């Protein structure tokens, strides 16, 4: 196991009715900006519950944060925060709303062009941030219990991750009933996102990190078990509770300690979203199977472990076991209703070449071994058509 430091200060309030504790978690003299997405919280009753528990606070609202939140939209919120001297942010929504709030929190006090804060991706670039809390309405990204985020910029068709210890939420309220009314497509994308979050931290190479491995395998097995149920039984509380907690545990840092991490699937997926507008979970479902095939030699030991422990594959040659595990992974995504080929989205080879060119121009080599260069990424993309 590699050396590590681990701190996660987020207070989790989990379960039905936990919104009643919201007012206790925010300073009484705070000027609060509540951020949310397209307005579904006003249709399903969540908005009313949140506002009822913010009674007595000075509250501003900022809605319209998109899936894959846009820099251009978020900068409007930054200007409002500066003008009204907002000193607490409350994100009510899924990962995109939370990521947007984290950007707003950091950009409000950032000196200079906030986009550079994102592009450089260094935590030390963020010296001050507005404290924030979250009311989660979509299980997927784990942003409710980590210090990172991802935002896009329309004008340049770019998507980058950023983060800082200053961006951990002070608290997150996780009520599984808040996910009951979600469209099936969003639930499926969230399951895939959490699944790939785990594989990015697990399918690398062995470091004798036994607890982290078993924890990761348990999350994967849980997602495989309950994923179809979450789609077919949207108001099954136990299923939605386990899904919500699995998504949180997939990216709150605990399974990443002491182990190498990959993130190549995400980096490629970000480019696909930036250029084609594909949902984040869809991009991951397309890329991961072919990426695992391309890197099966360097990931061999962990892929064999994955095949045995997660999918129960014990017979056949090593190559066959690895191939079966990758095939079952893609089949799982498809069982959730996700299309896992570019051709199913009307995307062909010529349209994918700008992504290869971007990786080449940036001279990025990605993956846990920094072995994936532009040419290998091209092969992964072409094989995904």
C-alpha positions in Angstrom: 0.0 0.0 0.0 1.3 3.5 -0.9 1.6 6.3 1.7 -1.4 8.6 2.0 -3.0 11.4 3.9 -6.8 11.3 4.2 -9.2 13.9 5.4 -12.9 14.2 4.6 -14.7 16.8 6.7 -18.2 16.5 5.1 -21.1 16.0 7.5 -23.6 13.6 5.9 -27.3 13.8 6.9 -28.8 10.7 5.4 -32.4 9.5 5.2 -36.0 10.5 4.7 -37.0 13.8 6.3 -33.4 15.0 7.0 -34.3 18.3 5.2 -35.7 19.3 8.6 -32.2 19.7 9.9 -31.1 22.1 7.1 -31.6 25.3 9.2 -29.3 24.0 11.9 -26.4 23.6 9.5 -26.2 27.2 8.1 -25.0 30.2 10.1 -28.0 32.2 11.2 -26.7 35.5 9.8 -25.7 34.1 6.4 -26.7 35.6 3.1 -27.5 32.4 1.2 -27.5 31.8 -2.5 -29.5 28.7 -3.4 -28.5 27.2 -6.7 -30.4 24.6 -8.7 -30.9 23.3 -12.3 -33.8 23.4 -14.7 -36.5 23.8 -12.2 -37.7 20.2 -11.6 -37.4 20.8 -7.8 -40.3 23.2 -8.1 -42.4 20.4 -9.6 -41.6 17.6 -7.2 -42.0 19.5 -4.0 -38.3 19.7 -3.0 -38.1 23.4 -3.6 -40.9 24.1 -1.2 -39.4 21.8 1.5 -36.0 23.6 1.2 -37.5 27.1 1.3 -39.6 26.1 4.4 -36.5 25.2 6.2 -34.7 28.4 5.1 -37.3 30.6 6.7 -35.6 33.5 8.5 -32.5 33.4 6.2 -31.7 36.0 3.6 -32.0 33.9 0.4 -31.1 34.6 -3.2 -31.9 32.1 -5.9 -29.9 31.2 -9.0 -31.5 28.6 -11.3 -30.7 27.3 -14.7 -27.4 25.5 -14.1 -27.1 23.0 -16.9 -26.1 19.3 -16.9 -22.4 19.7 -17.5 -22.5 23.2 -16.0 -21.3 26.0 -18.2 -18.7 28.6 -17.3 -20.8 31.3 -19.1 -23.8 30.5 -16.9 -21.9 30.2 -13.7 -20.1 33.6 -14.1 -23.6 35.2 -13.9 -24.0 33.7 -10.5 -20.5 34.8 -9.5 -21.4 38.4 -10.3 -24.5 38.1 -8.1 -22.5 36.7 -5.3 -20.1 39.6 -5.5 -22.8 42.2 -5.7 -24.9 40.8 -2.8 -21.9 39.7 -0.7 -23.2 36.1 -0.5 -21.4 34.2 2.2 -23.0 30.8 2.0 -24.0 28.7 -1.0 -26.6 25.9 -1.0 -26.7 23.6 -4.0 -30.0 21.8 -4.5 -29.7 19.2 -7.2 -27.3 16.6 -8.7 -23.6 16.6 -9.4 -23.8 19.4 -12.0 -25.4 21.8 -9.6 -22.9 20.9 -6.9 -20.0 21.3 -9.3 -21.4 24.6 -10.4 -21.7 25.8 -6.8 -18.1 24.8 -6.1 -16.9 26.9 -9.1 -19.1 29.8 -7.9 -17.6 29.4 -4.4 -14.1 29.6 -5.6 -14.5 32.1 -8.5 -16.2 34.7 -6.4 -13.0 35.5 -4.5 -10.6 34.6 -7.3 -8.4 37.4 -8.5 -8.0 37.2 -12.3 -9.8 35.1 -14.9 -11.6 32.3 -13.1 -11.3 30.1 -16.1 -7.5 29.9 -15.5 -8.3 28.6 -12.1 -10.0 25.7 -13.8 -7.5 25.1 -16.6 -4.5 25.0 -14.3 -6.3 22.4 -12.1 -4.1 23.0 -9.1 -5.7 23.2 -5.7 -3.2 25.9 -4.6 -4.7 28.2 -7.2 -7.8 28.5 -5.0 -7.0 30.6 -1.9 -10.4 31.4 -0.7 -14.0 30.1 -1.2 -17.5 30.7 0.0 -18.6 27.8 2.3 -21.3 25.6 0.8 -23.8 22.9 1.6 -25.8 20.5 -0.6 -29.2 19.0 -0.8 -28.8 16.0 -3.2 -31.5 15.1 -5.7 -29.5 12.8 -8.0 -27.2 10.0 -7.1 -24.2 9.9 -9.4 -21.1 12.0 -9.1 -20.1 11.9 -5.4 -19.7 15.6 -5.5 -21.7 15.8 -2.3 -18.7 14.3 -0.4 -15.6 15.4 -2.2 -13.7 18.6 -3.0 -13.7 18.5 -6.8 -15.9 19.5 -9.7 -16.0 19.6 -13.5 -17.3 22.5 -15.7 -17.5 23.2 -19.4 -16.9 26.3 -21.5 -19.2 26.8 -24.5 -17.0 29.3 -26.3 -14.0 26.9 -26.5 -15.8 23.5 -26.3 -13.6 22.5 -23.4 -14.4 20.6 -20.2 -12.0 20.5 -17.2 -11.9 19.2 -13.7 -10.8 21.4 -10.7 -10.6 21.1 -7.0 -9.4 22.3 -3.6 -9.8 21.3 0.0 -11.7 24.6 0.4 -14.5 23.1 -1.7 -15.6 20.2 0.5 -19.3 20.9 1.3 -19.8 21.7 5.0 -22.7 19.3 4.9 -24.8 17.3 2.5 -28.4 16.1 2.9 -29.1 12.8 1.2 -32.7 11.8 1.1 -33.3 8.8 -1.2 -37.0 9.9 -1.7 -35.7 13.0 -3.5 -34.6 10.7 -6.3 -38.0 9.0 -6.9 -39.2 11.3 -9.7 -36.0 11.2 -11.7 -36.2 10.2 -15.4 -34.9 6.7 -16.0 -32.2 8.0 -18.3 -30.7 10.1 -15.5 -30.8 7.2 -13.0 -29.0 5.0 -15.6 -26.3 7.6 -16.3 -25.7 8.0 -12.5 -25.2 4.3 -12.0 -22.7 4.2 -14.8 -20.9 7.2 -13.5 -20.5 5.7 -10.1 -19.5 2.3 -11.5 -16.7 3.9 -13.6 -15.6 6.1 -10.7 -14.8 2.9 -8.9 -13.1 1.2 -11.8 -10.9 4.3 -12.3 -9.5 3.7 -8.7 -9.6 -0.1 -8.7 -8.6 -1.4 -12.2 -5.0 -0.3 -12.2 -2.3 -2.5 -10.7 -2.0 -4.3 -7.3 -0.5 -2.5 -4.3 -1.6 -4.9 -1.6 -4.4 -2.5 -0.6 -6.7 -5.2 0.6 -9.3 -3.1 2.3 -9.6 -0.7 -0.6 -9.9 -3.5 -3.1 -12.7 -5.3 -1.1 -14.5 -2.0 -0.6 -14.3 -1.2 -4.3 -15.5 -4.7 -5.2 -18.4 -4.4 -2.8 -19.6 -1.1 -4.4 -19.4 -2.6 -7.9 -21.3 -5.7 -6.8 -23.9 -3.5 -5.2 -24.4 -1.4 -8.3 -24.7 -4.5 -10.5 -27.2 -6.0 -8.1 -29.5 -3.0 -7.5 -29.0 -1.1 -10.8 -31.8 -2.9 -12.7 -34.0 -2.6 -9.6 -33.4 1.1 -9.4 -34.7 1.4 -13.0 -37.8 -0.8 -12.6 -38.7 0.1 -9.0 -38.2 3.9 -8.7 -39.9 4.2 -5.3 -38.2 1.3 -3.6 -36.6 3.1 -0.7 -34.0 0.5 0.2 -32.8 0.3 -3.4 -32.6 4.0 -3.8 -30.9 4.4 -0.4 -28.2 1.9 -1.3 -27.8 3.4 -4.8 -27.4 6.9 -3.3 -24.8 5.7 -0.7 -22.9 3.7 -3.3 -22.6 6.7 -5.5 -21.3 8.8 -2.6 -18.8 6.1 -1.5 -17.5 5.7 -5.0 -15.9 9.1 -5.0 -15.4 10.4 -1.5 -11.8 9.5 -1.4 -11.9 6.4 0.8 -11.2 3.8 -1.9 -8.5 5.9 -3.5 -6.2 6.0 -0.5 -2.9 4.1 -0.9 -3.7 3.0 -4.5 -2.8 4.3 -8.0 -5.7 5.8 -9.9 -6.4 6.0 -13.7 -9.0 8.6 -14.8 -8.3 8.1 -18.5 -11.9 7.1 -19.2 -13.1 10.3 -17.6 -10.5 12.5 -19.4 -11.6 11.1 -22.8 -15.2 11.3 -21.8 -14.9 15.0 -20.9 -13.8 15.7 -24.5 -16.8 13.8 -25.9 -19.2 15.8 -23.8 -17.5 19.1 -24.7 -17.6 18.4 -28.4 -20.8 16.4 -28.9 -22.9 17.2 -25.8 -23.2 13.5 -24.8 -24.3 12.9 -21.2 -21.3 12.1 -19.0 -22.5 8.6 -18.1 -23.0 7.8 -21.8 -19.4 8.8 -22.7 -18.0 6.6 -19.9 -20.1 3.6 -21.0 -18.8 4.0 -24.6 -15.1 4.4 -23.7 -14.5 2.1 -20.7 -14.9 -1.3 -22.5 -12.5 -0.5 -25.3 -10.1 1.3 -23.0 -9.9 -1.9 -20.8 -9.3 -4.0 -23.9 -6.5 -1.6 -25.0 -4.8 -1.7 -21.6 -5.6 -5.3 -20.7 -1.9 -6.2 -20.6 -0.9 -3.6 -18.0 -4.1 -4.0 -16.1 -3.9 -7.8 -16.3 -3.7 -8.7 -12.6 -6.5 -6.4 -11.5 -8.7 -7.4 -14.5 -8.3 -11.0 -13.5 -9.2 -10.1 -9.9 -12.2 -8.1 -11.2 -13.3 -11.1 -13.3 -13.2 -13.4 -10.4 -14.4 -11.3 -7.5 -17.0 -9.1 -9.2 -18.3 -11.2 -12.0 -17.6 -14.7 -10.5 -15.6 -15.9 -13.6 -13.3 -18.7 -12.6 -12.9 -20.9 -15.7 -11.0 -20.5 -18.9 -7.7 -19.0 -19.9 -6.6 -15.6 -18.5 -7.4 -13.9 -21.8 -10.9 -15.4 -21.9 -11.6 -14.4 -18.3 -10.6 -10.8 -19.0 -12.6 -10.8 -22.2 -15.7 -12.1 -20.4 -15.4 -9.5 -17.6 -15.2 -6.7 -20.1 -18.1 -8.0 -22.1 -20.2 -8.4 -19.0 -19.4 -4.8 -18.0 -20.6 -3.5 -21.3 -23.7 -5.7 -21.2 -24.5 -4.3 -17.8 -24.4 -0.8 -19.2 -26.7 -1.8 -22.0 -29.1 -3.5 -19.6 -29.5 -0.1 -18.1 -30.6 1.2 -21.5 -27.3 3.0 -22.4 -26.0 2.9 -26.0 -22.3 2.0 -25.9 -21.2 2.7 -29.4 -20.6 6.0 -31.2 -22.5 4.8 -34.3 -25.6 4.6 -32.1 -25.3 8.3 -31.4 -24.6 9.2 -35.1 -20.9 9.8 -34.5 -18.3 8.6 -37.0 -14.5 8.5 -37.3 -14.0 11.9 -38.9 -15.9 13.6 -36.0 -13.7 11.9 -33.5 -10.4 13.1 -34.9 -10.4 16.5 -33.2 -10.3 14.7 -29.8 -7.2 12.8 -30.9 -5.7 16.1 -32.1 -6.4 17.8 -28.7 -4.6 15.1 -26.8 -1.7 15.3 -29.3 -1.4 19.1 -29.1 -1.5 19.0 -25.3 1.1 16.2 -25.3 -1.0 14.4 -22.6 -0.2 10.9 -21.6 -2.9 9.5 -19.4 -3.8 6.5 -17.3 -2.1 5.2 -14.1 1.1 4.4 -16.0 0.9 7.4 -18.3 0.9 5.0 -21.2 -2.1 6.2 -23.2 -0.9 8.7 -25.8 -2.9 10.3 -28.7 -2.4 7.2 -30.9 -3.7 4.8 -28.4 -6.6 7.1 -27.6 -7.4 7.1 -31.4 -7.5 3.3 -31.4 -9.9 3.3 -28.4 -12.2 5.8 -30.1 -12.2 4.1 -33.4 -12.8 0.7 -31.8 -15.8 2.3 -30.0 -17.6 3.2 -33.2 
